[in-house]
Amino acid sequence: MTDSNTDQNTEKPIQIQKIYLKDASFETPNSPDFFLPDNQKEPKMDLNLTTRSRRLGDEVYEVVLQVTVTLTYSAKNAFLVEIQQAGIFGISGYDEAKLSYILGSYCPNILFPYVREAVSDTITRGGFMPVWLDPVNFDALYHQQIQQPKAVTH
């Protein structure tokens, strides 16, 4: 006995067409001073993560996950790394609300392991200890973003 609903595929395709490094920047403005033993006291690390997306064509979208990591000591920058990891996704058959969720949460979640590796590799090549970014809950970030009131411009 077969269920007539099993013949209908409710899964809609999301295709990863390309994942690529869009931009990478690394600065150590106060090297080699930071590497001296007296200057490595109490460094502070800041992380900034943003996403953006744009339509490239019919059912084709670019999603960019940008991560900026800054390490400071004594009010000086030890390093600043900025990585933009991007992907091209084929997405079809979704309403605007679901498409917004896919572009704002699902796709950045796919890109995160790539940006995480690029950040750690870049920092290590700069002579610093590896930095592994903690996992990110993109669902929570997406829902937080859509619940923020829109800024009114005059």
ABEGO torsion letter per residue (X at the ends): XBBAAAABBABBBBBBABBBBABBBBBBAAOAAAABAAAABGBBBBBBBBBBBBBABBGBBBBBBBBBBBBBBGGBBABBBBBBBBBBBBBBGBBAAAAAAAAAAAAAAAAAAAAAAAAAAAAAAAGBBBBBBBBBBAAAAAAAAAABBBBBBX
